C-alpha cells in the first residue's frame, strides 16, 4: 500500500507539473521560431506545398468538398494528419488507399479536423477548445512530457493525436500537424466508460443500478428548426445595437459523469462492489434515515444507497473541465473581473440524484466539487476534478500498475464526457450542513440543461448570439419572446453570463432543489431605460403567488424607492446604507466582481439585488419563478443574470453577511 501511495504521489506531482507547464505554454507569448508565415498562402496552398507530408489528407479534403473552403479567406484551424497518420488509419480500417474511403467517410474525417475559428496553441489551455469542429464535436487539448526529448512538452488533441508541428500561420488561419487521425468516439457515454479499465468498480456499480440506461439519450427527435435560423441567423435588436442570432440545429441531451478510479476507491478502503455498497449505505442511511434499510437490495430504486451514490456523480449537462465556471474559458475573467482574494469563481448544478445540487469552484489549484472557502482559506477542500493532462497521467499509471498494455484514452462520448476525480465523492452531512450552508449564487445559464448542452455558454463573439425557441424546464405561457444567451464580455453581468428576453415576455422556470432551509431569495439584475415593469411570482408550478408589487427595471438605484448611495470611508455608515436598502427590499451588487478590471459592481448604481421573498424550501418539492411583463412594450428587454438563495444563518446570522 505504501508503495502504491508513493507512486500515486509522484504521479500526482508529475500530472500537476505537466498541467502547469501546459497552461503556461498555452498562455505565454508565442515563440517566433515555431511559426512559419506564408504571405498570400491559404491553408490549401500550405498543404499543397508539402505533398510528401499532406497529400493524402489533401485528397480527403478534395473529395469532401472542403478543399475549396481552405482556399478562401476566413478564420480556420486545420489539424492536418501526416501521410503516415492517414496510412495508419487506413490499415486500422482494413483499407489500403484513400480511394477506398467513401464520400461520407471523407466528409467525416475532414469535418473532424477543421474548426471555423483560428486557435494557436498559445490560445489554448488544458481542456476543451471552446469552438467545436465542423462535425459539431469538441476537441480536447492536453499536454505530456517527452522523456526521450529532454522533458519537452508535447501537445495532444483528444489525448492521442500528437501535434508534431504546431502553429503554422497562414493567411486564413493556422495549421497544426498531427501524427494520428482524430477519431472522436461514436459510443454513448456508458459504453465509452466501460472501455476504461481504470474505473471498473465505478462502471460495475453504474450498470448494477441501471443508471447507465439514463445516459443513452442524445438527440431530441421532435425538435425542428428552419435552416435560415441555423445558418443565416436572425437580427437581434438590443440596447440600440443589432446582432445576429443563430439557433441550434439540433436539441441535444448530454451528460457529465465524475468517476473515481479503482485506485481512489482502494485508498478509501473500498476494494470491491460489496465494499462500495456498504460505504454508500453508511453515507446515505445517515442522510436519509427514513429510507434506511427499505431499499438495500433494490439497486434500481432511486432511494437505494448505491443508486444515490452513483446518481450524485452524474449531471444532465455537458461539461468539459473548462466549462464549469467562468474562470475557465475565453477571456481570463479570473484576473480581469473576479477578485480571487474575495471569492472563488463558482457555479451550481442540479445533479441526477433527486433533490440534490453540486457546487463547482475554481481557485488557482484547479477545479473542485463541493469546496467551501476562498483560495487557500478553504474550510472544506472538496474533491478535485482532474484536467485531461492529469487524467491521462493517472490512467497510464493505473494501466502500468495493473500490468495492462498502454492504451488510448478518450473521455468524450457522442453524448457526454467523463472525468476522473481524486477522492470519493458523496452528498454527505458536511456537504449539506457546511458547504451548502452558504449563500448560493446561481447563474441563470445553469438553471437549464439547454444552454450548456447546446454549447451556448462562453461565446465571446459580440456579434453572434445563440437563440432558443424552447428551453428545458422553462414555460413561455404561449408567448414567444426573443430569447438569447448573451455573449460573454467584460460587462456588468456577474460572471459575464445572462439570458436576454426581448418582447412581451411571460416566462417561468424551475428553480434548483436547494437543501431544506429558510432562504431569502434574491434576483440580481441591471437597470436600464429599455427594460420593463414586471410582476414576479413564486411557488409550486400550479400555485405561484405574486411576490409584492411589480418591479420597474427602468428605475436606477438613486431613486428613493431603492435608496442606493455610494459607499463612504465610514464602514458604519455603509452598513447603515445597506440596512436601509435592505428594508426597502434591495441590496447593492457584490464587491468581488469588477466590470472590465475596474468599475466595481457594488459601486454601480444600476446593479443591485432585488429581494423577492423569504421562504422555507423543501428539496423534495419543485419551485418555480415566473417573470411577466405587465406593460405593453413589444421591445422591452430584460437580461436575467443570477439568483441568490441566502439561508437564514447568513442573512440573519451572528455576524453580518459579507459584501462579496
C-alpha positions as CSV (number, residue, x, y, z in Angstrom):
1,X,0.0,0.0,0.0
2,X,2.8,2.4,0.9
3,X,4.5,1.7,-2.5
4,X,1.2,2.5,-4.3
5,X,0.7,5.6,-2.3
6,X,4.2,6.8,-3.2
7,X,3.6,6.0,-6.9
8,X,0.4,7.9,-6.7
9,X,2.1,10.9,-5.0
10,X,4.8,11.1,-7.7
11,X,2.2,10.6,-10.5
12,X,0.2,13.4,-9.0
13,X,3.2,15.7,-8.8
14,X,4.1,14.9,-12.4
15,X,0.5,15.5,-13.5
16,X,0.3,18.8,-11.7
17,X,3.7,19.8,-13.2
18,X,2.5,18.9,-16.7
19,X,-0.8,20.7,-16.2
20,X,1.0,23.8,-15.0
21,X,3.5,23.5,-17.9
22,X,0.7,23.0,-20.3
23,X,-1.1,26.1,-19.1
24,X,2.0,28.2,-19.0
25,X,2.9,27.1,-22.5
26,X,-0.5,27.9,-23.8
27,X,-0.5,31.3,-22.1
28,X,2.9,32.7,-22.9
29,X,3.6,34.8,-26.0
30,X,4.4,32.6,-29.0
31,X,7.9,31.7,-29.8
32,X,8.5,33.1,-33.3
33,X,10.8,30.1,-34.1
34,X,7.7,27.9,-34.1
35,X,5.9,30.0,-36.7
36,X,6.1,29.8,-40.4
37,X,4.2,32.6,-42.0
38,X,3.5,32.3,-45.7
39,X,2.3,35.6,-47.1
40,X,-0.5,35.0,-49.5
41,X,-0.7,31.3,-48.8
42,X,-4.0,29.8,-47.7
43,X,-4.4,26.5,-45.8
44,X,-4.8,24.8,-49.1
45,X,-1.6,26.3,-50.5
46,X,0.3,25.3,-47.4
47,X,-0.9,21.7,-47.7
48,X,-0.1,21.5,-51.4
49,X,3.4,22.9,-50.8
50,X,4.3,19.7,-48.9
51,X,2.8,16.8,-50.7
52,X,5.3,14.4,-49.1
53,X,3.6,15.2,-45.8
54,X,-0.1,16.1,-46.6
55,X,-1.0,14.7,-50.0
56,X,-3.4,12.0,-48.6
57,X,-5.2,14.5,-46.3
58,X,-5.4,16.9,-49.2
59,X,-7.0,14.2,-51.3
60,X,-9.6,13.6,-48.5
61,X,-10.3,17.3,-48.3
62,X,-10.9,17.5,-52.1
63,X,-13.3,14.5,-52.0
64,X,-15.2,16.1,-49.2
65,X,-15.5,19.4,-50.9
66,X,-13.8,21.3,-48.1
67,X,-10.6,21.9,-50.1
68,X,-12.2,24.9,-51.7
69,X,-13.1,26.4,-48.4
70,X,-9.5,26.0,-47.2
71,X,-8.6,28.2,-50.2
72,X,-10.8,31.1,-49.2
73,X,-10.4,33.9,-46.7
74,X,-11.8,33.2,-43.3
75,X,-10.6,32.0,-39.9
76,X,-9.8,28.3,-39.7
77,X,-7.8,25.9,-37.6
78,X,-6.8,22.9,-39.6
79,X,-5.4,19.9,-37.8
80,X,-3.6,18.1,-40.7
81,X,-2.7,14.5,-40.2
82,X,0.5,13.3,-42.0
83,X,0.5,10.8,-44.7
84,X,1.8,8.2,-42.2
85,X,-1.1,9.0,-39.9
86,X,-3.6,8.6,-42.7
87,X,-1.9,5.3,-43.8
88,X,-2.2,4.0,-40.2
89,X,-5.8,5.0,-40.1
90,X,-6.5,3.1,-43.4
91,X,-4.8,0.0,-42.1
92,X,-6.8,0.2,-38.9
93,X,-9.9,0.1,-41.0
94,X,-8.8,-2.6,-43.4
95,X,-8.1,-0.3,-46.3
96,X,-5.1,0.3,-48.5
97,X,-5.8,3.6,-50.2
98,X,-7.7,6.9,-49.7
99,X,-9.6,6.0,-52.8
100,X,-11.3,3.2,-50.9
101,X,-12.9,5.7,-48.5
102,X,-16.5,6.6,-49.2
103,X,-17.5,10.2,-49.8
104,X,-19.3,10.1,-46.4
105,X,-16.1,8.9,-44.7
106,X,-14.1,11.7,-46.3
107,X,-16.7,14.2,-45.1
108,X,-16.4,13.0,-41.5
109,X,-12.6,12.9,-41.5
110,X,-12.5,16.4,-43.0
111,X,-15.1,17.9,-40.6
112,X,-13.3,16.3,-37.6
113,X,-10.0,18.2,-38.4
114,X,-11.3,21.7,-39.1
115,X,-12.5,24.4,-36.7
116,X,-14.0,27.6,-38.1
117,X,-12.0,29.8,-35.8
118,X,-8.3,30.3,-35.5
119,X,-6.6,28.8,-32.5
120,X,-2.8,28.8,-31.9
121,X,-1.5,26.6,-29.1
122,X,-0.8,29.9,-27.2
123,X,-4.6,30.4,-27.2
124,X,-5.4,27.1,-25.5
125,X,-5.3,25.7,-22.0
126,X,-5.8,22.2,-20.6
127,X,-9.4,21.2,-21.6
128,X,-11.8,21.7,-24.5
129,X,-11.2,24.0,-27.4
130,X,-14.1,26.4,-27.0
131,X,-15.4,26.1,-30.6
132,X,-16.5,22.7,-31.9
133,X,-15.1,21.3,-35.1
134,X,-17.2,21.1,-38.2
135,X,-18.6,17.8,-37.1
136,X,-20.0,19.7,-34.0
137,X,-17.7,17.8,-31.7
138,X,-15.5,19.5,-29.1
139,X,-11.8,18.6,-29.2
140,X,-9.7,18.2,-26.1
141,X,-6.3,19.9,-25.8
142,X,-3.8,18.4,-23.3
143,X,-0.1,18.0,-22.7
144,X,2.5,15.5,-21.8
145,X,6.3,15.4,-21.2
146,X,8.6,13.7,-23.7
147,X,11.2,11.9,-21.6
148,X,13.2,11.0,-24.7
149,X,13.5,14.6,-25.7
150,X,14.7,16.2,-22.5
151,X,11.3,16.5,-21.0
152,X,10.0,18.8,-23.7
153,X,6.2,19.4,-23.6
154,X,4.1,17.5,-26.2
155,X,0.7,18.8,-27.2
156,X,-2.2,16.4,-27.9
157,X,-5.7,16.6,-29.4
158,X,-8.2,14.2,-27.8
159,X,-5.3,12.8,-25.7
160,X,-4.0,10.7,-28.6
161,X,-3.2,12.7,-31.7
162,X,0.1,14.5,-31.1
163,X,0.8,17.9,-32.6
164,X,4.2,17.3,-34.2
165,X,4.4,20.7,-35.9
166,X,2.4,23.5,-34.3
167,X,1.2,27.0,-35.1
168,X,2.0,27.2,-38.8
169,X,0.4,30.6,-39.6
170,X,-1.3,31.1,-43.0
171,X,-3.5,33.9,-44.4
172,X,-6.8,32.3,-43.4
173,X,-5.8,30.7,-40.1
174,X,-3.4,28.2,-38.7
175,X,-2.3,24.6,-39.4
176,X,-1.2,22.1,-36.8
177,X,0.3,18.8,-38.0
178,X,-0.8,15.6,-36.3
179,X,0.8,12.1,-36.1
180,X,-2.7,10.4,-35.8
181,X,-6.1,11.0,-37.4
182,X,-8.6,12.4,-35.0
183,X,-11.3,9.8,-34.3
184,X,-14.0,11.1,-31.9
185,X,-15.8,8.2,-30.3
186,X,-19.2,7.3,-31.7
187,X,-20.0,5.4,-28.4
188,X,-22.6,6.6,-25.9
189,X,-21.2,7.7,-22.6
190,X,-21.7,4.4,-20.6
191,X,-20.3,2.4,-23.5
192,X,-17.2,4.6,-23.6
193,X,-16.7,4.3,-19.8
194,X,-16.9,0.5,-19.9
195,X,-13.8,0.6,-22.1
196,X,-11.8,2.2,-19.4
197,X,-10.2,-0.5,-17.2
198,X,-9.1,2.1,-14.6
199,X,-12.8,2.7,-13.5
200,X,-14.0,-0.9,-13.4
201,X,-15.6,-0.7,-10.0
202,X,-17.4,2.5,-10.8
203,X,-18.8,1.2,-14.1
204,X,-19.9,-2.1,-12.3
205,X,-22.0,0.0,-9.9
206,X,-23.3,2.2,-12.7
207,X,-24.5,-0.9,-14.5
208,X,-26.0,-2.6,-11.4
209,X,-28.0,0.4,-10.5
210,X,-29.4,0.7,-14.0
211,X,-28.3,4.3,-14.2
212,X,-26.3,3.6,-17.3
213,X,-29.6,3.4,-19.1
214,X,-30.3,7.0,-18.3
215,X,-27.1,8.0,-20.2
216,X,-28.2,6.9,-23.7
217,X,-30.3,9.9,-24.7
218,X,-28.8,12.1,-27.4
219,X,-30.9,13.9,-30.0
220,X,-34.5,15.1,-29.5
221,X,-36.4,13.6,-32.4
222,X,-39.2,16.1,-32.1
223,X,-37.0,19.2,-32.4
224,X,-37.3,21.2,-35.7
225,X,-35.9,24.5,-36.7
226,X,-35.7,26.4,-40.0
227,X,-32.4,26.3,-41.9
228,X,-32.3,30.1,-42.1
229,X,-32.5,30.3,-38.3
230,X,-29.5,28.0,-38.1
231,X,-27.2,29.2,-40.9
232,X,-28.3,32.7,-41.9
233,X,-29.3,33.9,-38.5
234,X,-31.9,36.4,-37.4
235,X,-31.4,40.1,-36.4
236,X,-31.5,40.6,-32.7
237,X,-32.0,44.3,-31.6
238,X,-30.8,45.1,-28.1
239,X,-29.9,48.3,-26.4
240,X,-29.7,50.3,-29.6
241,X,-27.5,47.8,-31.3
242,X,-28.2,44.9,-33.8
243,X,-26.7,41.5,-33.5
244,X,-27.1,38.3,-35.4
245,X,-28.7,35.4,-33.5
246,X,-28.4,31.7,-34.6
247,X,-30.4,28.8,-33.3
248,X,-29.1,25.3,-32.6
249,X,-29.6,22.9,-35.4
250,X,-30.3,20.0,-33.1
251,X,-31.5,19.7,-29.5
252,X,-29.1,17.5,-27.6
253,X,-29.3,15.6,-24.4
254,X,-25.8,15.3,-23.0
255,X,-24.3,14.3,-19.7
256,X,-21.2,14.5,-17.4
257,X,-20.0,11.8,-15.1
258,X,-17.4,12.2,-12.4
259,X,-15.7,8.8,-11.7
260,X,-13.4,7.5,-9.1
261,X,-10.6,5.2,-10.4
262,X,-10.2,1.8,-8.7
263,X,-7.1,3.2,-7.0
264,X,-9.0,6.1,-5.5
265,X,-11.6,3.6,-4.1
266,X,-8.8,1.4,-2.7
267,X,-7.2,4.3,-0.9
268,X,-10.6,4.8,0.8
269,X,-10.7,1.1,1.8
270,X,-13.2,0.2,-0.9
271,X,-11.9,-2.9,-2.8
272,X,-14.9,-4.4,-4.5
273,X,-18.6,-3.9,-5.1
274,X,-19.7,-5.2,-1.7
275,X,-17.4,-2.6,-0.1
276,X,-18.9,0.1,-2.2
277,X,-22.4,-1.0,-1.3
278,X,-21.6,-0.9,2.4
279,X,-19.9,2.5,2.0
280,X,-22.9,4.0,0.2
281,X,-25.3,2.6,2.8
282,X,-23.3,4.2,5.6
283,X,-23.4,7.6,4.0
284,X,-27.0,7.7,2.7
285,X,-28.7,5.9,5.7
286,X,-27.4,8.9,7.7
287,X,-28.5,11.4,5.1
288,X,-32.0,9.8,4.6
289,X,-32.8,8.0,7.9
290,X,-36.5,7.5,6.9
291,X,-35.3,5.3,4.0
292,X,-32.7,3.3,5.9
293,X,-33.0,-0.4,5.3
294,X,-36.0,-0.2,3.0
295,X,-34.3,-0.4,-0.4
296,X,-31.0,-2.0,0.2
297,X,-31.4,-4.8,-2.4
298,X,-33.4,-2.8,-4.9
299,X,-30.5,-1.5,-6.8
300,X,-32.5,0.4,-9.4
301,X,-34.7,2.2,-6.9
302,X,-33.8,5.9,-6.7
303,X,-33.8,5.7,-2.9
304,X,-31.3,2.8,-2.8
305,X,-28.0,3.9,-1.2
306,X,-25.8,2.7,-4.1
307,X,-28.1,4.2,-6.6
308,X,-27.9,7.5,-4.8
309,X,-24.1,7.3,-4.6
310,X,-23.8,6.8,-8.4
311,X,-26.5,9.3,-9.3
312,X,-24.7,12.1,-7.4
313,X,-21.8,11.6,-9.7
314,X,-24.0,12.4,-12.8
315,X,-25.0,15.7,-14.3
316,X,-27.6,16.2,-17.1
317,X,-25.3,18.8,-18.6
318,X,-22.2,18.5,-20.8
319,X,-19.2,19.9,-19.0
320,X,-15.6,19.9,-20.0
321,X,-13.0,20.9,-17.4
322,X,-13.1,24.5,-18.7
323,X,-16.9,24.7,-18.9
324,X,-17.9,24.6,-15.3
325,X,-17.0,28.1,-14.0
326,X,-16.5,31.5,-15.6
327,X,-12.8,31.5,-14.9
328,X,-12.0,28.6,-17.3
329,X,-12.9,30.0,-20.7
330,X,-12.0,32.6,-23.3
331,X,-11.0,35.9,-21.6
332,X,-9.2,35.4,-18.3
333,X,-12.1,36.7,-16.2
334,X,-10.3,35.5,-13.0
335,X,-7.7,38.2,-13.3
336,X,-9.8,40.7,-15.3
337,X,-13.0,40.8,-13.4
338,X,-13.1,38.4,-10.4
339,X,-11.3,39.3,-7.2
340,X,-9.8,36.0,-6.1
341,X,-8.9,37.3,-2.7
342,X,-12.6,37.7,-2.0
343,X,-14.3,34.8,-3.9
344,X,-13.5,31.6,-5.7
345,X,-15.4,31.6,-9.1
346,X,-18.2,29.2,-8.5
347,X,-21.3,27.8,-10.3
348,X,-24.0,25.4,-9.1
349,X,-25.6,22.5,-10.9
350,X,-28.5,20.1,-10.3
351,X,-27.4,16.5,-10.2
352,X,-29.2,13.4,-11.3
353,X,-29.7,12.3,-7.7
354,X,-33.2,13.7,-7.0
355,X,-33.3,16.7,-4.8
356,X,-29.5,17.5,-4.8
357,X,-27.2,20.1,-6.2
358,X,-23.4,20.3,-6.7
359,X,-21.0,23.3,-6.3
360,X,-18.1,23.8,-8.7
361,X,-15.3,26.1,-7.6
362,X,-12.1,27.0,-9.5
363,X,-9.4,28.5,-7.3
364,X,-5.9,28.6,-8.7
365,X,-5.3,25.0,-7.6
366,X,-7.8,23.7,-10.1
367,X,-11.5,22.7,-10.3
368,X,-13.2,21.3,-7.2
369,X,-16.5,19.8,-6.3
370,X,-18.2,21.0,-3.1
371,X,-15.5,23.2,-1.8
372,X,-16.1,25.9,0.8
373,X,-14.0,28.9,1.4
374,X,-11.7,31.1,-0.7
375,X,-8.4,30.1,-2.2
376,X,-6.0,28.8,0.4
377,X,-8.5,29.7,3.1
378,X,-10.9,26.9,2.2
379,X,-12.6,25.3,5.2
380,X,-13.6,22.2,3.2
381,X,-11.2,21.2,0.4
382,X,-13.7,19.4,-1.8
383,X,-13.0,16.8,-4.4
384,X,-10.6,17.7,-7.3
385,X,-11.5,17.1,-10.9
386,X,-8.5,16.1,-12.9
387,X,-7.6,18.0,-16.1
388,X,-7.2,15.9,-19.3
389,X,-3.5,16.0,-18.8
390,X,-3.7,14.8,-15.3
391,X,-6.4,12.2,-16.2
392,X,-4.2,10.7,-18.9
393,X,-1.2,10.5,-16.5
394,X,-3.4,8.8,-13.8
395,X,-4.8,6.4,-16.4
396,X,-1.5,5.4,-17.8
397,X,-0.1,4.8,-14.3
398,X,-3.1,2.7,-13.4
399,X,-2.7,0.6,-16.6
400,X,1.0,0.0,-15.8
401,X,0.4,-1.0,-12.2
402,X,-2.3,-3.4,-13.3
403,X,0.0,-5.0,-15.9
404,X,-2.1,-3.9,-18.9
405,X,-0.6,-2.6,-22.1
406,X,-0.8,1.1,-22.6
407,X,-4.0,2.0,-24.4
408,X,-5.6,5.2,-25.7
409,X,-7.9,7.2,-23.5
410,X,-10.8,9.2,-24.8
411,X,-13.1,10.9,-22.3
412,X,-15.5,12.3,-24.9
413,X,-18.5,10.2,-26.0
414,X,-21.0,11.2,-28.6
415,X,-23.5,12.3,-25.9
416,X,-21.3,13.4,-23.0
417,X,-18.0,13.3,-21.1
418,X,-16.5,11.8,-18.0
419,X,-13.8,13.0,-15.7
420,X,-11.6,11.3,-13.0
421,X,-11.7,12.7,-9.5
422,X,-9.1,12.4,-6.8
423,X,-11.3,11.4,-3.8
424,X,-14.6,9.6,-3.2
425,X,-17.5,12.0,-3.9
426,X,-20.6,11.8,-1.7
427,X,-23.5,14.1,-0.8
428,X,-22.9,13.8,3.0
429,X,-23.7,15.8,6.1
430,X,-20.6,18.0,5.7
431,X,-21.7,18.9,2.1
432,X,-25.3,19.7,3.1
433,X,-24.7,21.3,6.5
434,X,-21.4,23.1,6.0
435,X,-20.6,23.6,2.3
436,X,-24.2,24.4,1.3
437,X,-25.0,26.4,4.4
438,X,-23.8,29.4,2.5
439,X,-25.1,32.0,0.0
440,X,-26.0,30.0,-3.1
441,X,-25.5,32.4,-6.1
442,X,-27.0,30.6,-9.1
443,X,-26.1,31.7,-12.6
444,X,-29.2,31.6,-14.8
445,X,-27.4,29.7,-17.6
446,X,-27.0,26.6,-15.4
447,X,-30.7,26.7,-14.4
448,X,-31.5,24.7,-17.6
449,X,-29.5,22.0,-19.3
450,X,-30.4,23.6,-22.6
451,X,-27.8,26.3,-22.6
452,X,-24.7,24.1,-21.8
453,X,-25.8,21.2,-23.9
454,X,-26.1,23.5,-26.9
455,X,-22.6,24.8,-26.4
456,X,-24.1,28.3,-26.0
457,X,-22.2,29.4,-22.9
458,X,-18.8,31.0,-23.2
459,X,-19.4,32.7,-26.5
460,X,-17.1,35.7,-26.8
461,X,-18.1,36.8,-30.3
462,X,-20.0,40.0,-29.6
463,X,-21.8,39.9,-32.9
464,X,-23.2,36.4,-32.7
465,X,-25.7,35.2,-30.1
466,X,-27.4,31.8,-29.7
467,X,-31.1,31.9,-29.6
468,X,-33.6,29.4,-28.2
469,X,-37.3,28.8,-29.0
470,X,-37.7,26.1,-26.4
471,X,-35.8,25.6,-23.1
472,X,-36.0,22.6,-20.9
473,X,-37.6,23.4,-17.5
474,X,-38.9,26.7,-18.9
475,X,-42.5,27.7,-19.8
476,X,-43.3,30.6,-22.1
477,X,-47.0,30.6,-21.4
478,X,-48.0,30.6,-25.1
479,X,-45.9,33.8,-25.8
480,X,-42.8,33.6,-27.9
481,X,-40.4,36.3,-26.9
482,X,-37.0,36.6,-28.4
483,X,-34.6,34.7,-26.1
484,X,-30.8,34.5,-26.5
485,X,-27.8,33.7,-24.3
486,X,-25.9,37.0,-24.1
487,X,-22.3,36.9,-25.5
488,X,-19.7,36.8,-22.8
489,X,-17.8,40.0,-22.3
490,X,-16.3,42.2,-19.6
491,X,-19.5,44.0,-18.9
492,X,-21.7,44.4,-15.8
493,X,-23.3,40.9,-15.6
494,X,-21.9,38.9,-12.7
495,X,-19.8,36.1,-14.2
496,X,-20.4,37.8,-17.6
497,X,-23.4,35.5,-18.4
498,X,-27.0,36.4,-18.8
499,X,-30.1,35.3,-20.7
500,X,-31.7,38.2,-22.7
501,X,-35.5,38.4,-23.1
502,X,-36.9,40.8,-25.7
503,X,-40.6,41.4,-26.3
504,X,-43.9,40.9,-24.5
505,X,-42.4,38.2,-22.3
506,X,-44.1,35.9,-19.8
507,X,-41.7,33.2,-18.7
508,X,-41.5,30.8,-15.8
509,X,-38.7,28.4,-14.9
510,X,-38.0,25.7,-12.4
511,X,-35.6,26.6,-9.6
512,X,-32.9,24.2,-8.3
513,X,-33.6,21.9,-5.3
514,X,-31.6,23.6,-2.5
515,X,-31.3,21.9,0.9
516,X,-34.1,22.3,3.4
517,X,-33.7,25.7,5.0
518,X,-35.3,29.2,5.2
519,X,-34.0,31.3,2.4
520,X,-34.0,34.9,1.3
521,X,-34.4,34.7,-2.5
522,X,-32.9,37.5,-4.5
523,X,-32.8,38.5,-8.1
524,X,-29.5,40.0,-9.4
525,X,-30.1,42.3,-12.4
526,X,-29.1,45.6,-14.0
527,X,-31.4,48.6,-14.5
528,X,-31.9,50.2,-17.9
529,X,-34.1,52.6,-19.8
530,X,-35.1,49.9,-22.2
531,X,-36.2,47.5,-19.5
532,X,-39.8,46.9,-18.5
533,X,-42.1,46.6,-15.5
534,X,-42.6,43.0,-14.4
535,X,-44.6,41.1,-11.9
536,X,-42.7,38.2,-10.3
537,X,-44.5,35.1,-9.0
538,X,-43.1,32.3,-6.8
539,X,-44.3,28.9,-5.7
540,X,-45.0,25.4,-6.9
541,X,-45.8,25.3,-10.7
542,X,-49.6,25.3,-10.4
543,X,-49.7,27.6,-7.4
544,X,-47.4,30.5,-7.9
545,X,-48.2,33.7,-6.0
546,X,-47.2,37.3,-6.7
547,X,-44.1,38.5,-4.8
548,X,-45.1,42.0,-3.8
549,X,-45.8,44.8,-6.2
550,X,-44.5,44.9,-9.8
551,X,-40.8,45.8,-10.2
552,X,-39.8,48.7,-12.5
553,X,-36.5,47.7,-14.0
554,X,-36.2,51.2,-15.6
555,X,-35.6,52.8,-12.2
556,X,-32.0,53.4,-11.2
557,X,-30.5,52.9,-7.8
558,X,-30.6,56.6,-6.8
559,X,-34.4,56.6,-6.8
560,X,-35.8,56.9,-3.3
561,X,-37.7,53.6,-3.7
562,X,-34.3,51.8,-3.9
563,X,-32.1,54.1,-1.8
564,X,-28.7,53.3,-3.4
565,X,-26.0,55.6,-2.0
566,X,-22.3,55.3,-2.9
567,X,-20.0,53.8,-0.2
568,X,-18.1,56.2,2.0
569,X,-14.9,55.8,4.0
570,X,-17.1,55.2,7.1
571,X,-17.9,51.5,7.3
572,X,-20.5,52.1,9.9
573,X,-22.3,54.5,7.6
574,X,-22.0,52.0,4.8
575,X,-23.7,49.3,6.9
576,X,-26.5,51.8,7.7
577,X,-27.0,52.4,4.0
578,X,-27.1,48.7,3.3
579,X,-29.6,48.1,6.0
580,X,-31.8,50.9,4.7
581,X,-31.7,49.5,1.2
582,X,-32.5,46.0,2.6
583,X,-35.5,47.4,4.4
584,X,-36.8,48.6,1.0
585,X,-36.2,45.2,-0.5
586,X,-32.9,45.8,-2.3
587,X,-29.2,45.2,-1.9
588,X,-26.1,46.5,-3.7
589,X,-24.4,44.1,-6.0
590,X,-21.2,42.3,-5.0
591,X,-17.9,43.9,-4.4
592,X,-16.0,40.8,-5.7
593,X,-16.6,41.5,-9.4
594,X,-15.2,44.3,-11.5
595,X,-16.6,45.4,-14.9
596,X,-13.6,45.1,-17.2
597,X,-11.0,45.3,-14.5
598,X,-12.4,48.4,-12.8
599,X,-15.9,49.8,-12.0
600,X,-16.7,47.6,-9.1
601,X,-20.3,46.3,-9.3
602,X,-21.0,47.4,-5.7
603,X,-20.2,50.9,-6.9
604,X,-22.5,50.7,-9.8
605,X,-25.9,52.4,-9.1
606,X,-27.5,50.3,-11.9
607,X,-26.6,46.9,-10.5
608,X,-28.3,45.5,-7.4
609,X,-30.2,42.6,-6.0
610,X,-34.0,42.6,-5.5
611,X,-35.2,40.6,-2.5
612,X,-38.2,38.6,-3.8
613,X,-39.3,36.6,-0.9
614,X,-38.3,34.8,2.3
615,X,-39.4,31.2,2.2
616,X,-38.8,27.8,3.8
617,X,-37.8,25.5,0.9
618,X,-38.0,21.7,0.7
619,X,-35.7,19.9,-1.7
620,X,-38.4,17.3,-2.4
621,X,-40.7,19.9,-3.9
622,X,-40.4,21.7,-7.2
623,X,-40.4,25.5,-7.0
624,X,-40.9,27.8,-10.0
625,X,-40.4,31.5,-10.6
626,X,-42.5,33.5,-13.1
627,X,-41.5,36.8,-14.7
628,X,-44.3,38.6,-16.5
629,X,-44.1,41.9,-18.3
630,X,-47.1,43.9,-17.2
631,X,-46.8,46.9,-19.5
632,X,-47.4,46.9,-23.3
633,X,-43.9,47.1,-24.8
634,X,-43.0,44.7,-27.6
635,X,-39.4,45.8,-27.4
636,X,-38.9,45.6,-23.7
637,X,-35.6,44.0,-22.7
638,X,-34.8,42.0,-19.6
639,X,-31.4,40.4,-19.0
640,X,-31.7,37.7,-16.4
641,X,-28.3,37.4,-14.6
642,X,-28.4,35.4,-11.4
643,X,-30.4,34.4,-8.3
644,X,-29.3,34.0,-4.8
645,X,-30.6,31.6,-2.2
646,X,-29.3,33.0,1.1
647,X,-30.0,30.9,4.2
648,X,-31.2,32.4,7.4
649,X,-27.8,31.6,9.1
650,X,-26.2,34.0,6.6
651,X,-28.8,36.8,6.2
652,X,-29.7,36.8,9.9
653,X,-26.6,35.2,11.4
654,X,-24.5,36.2,14.4
655,X,-22.1,38.1,12.1
656,X,-23.3,40.4,9.3
657,X,-23.4,39.0,5.8
658,X,-20.3,39.9,3.8
659,X,-20.5,42.1,0.7
660,X,-18.7,39.7,-1.6
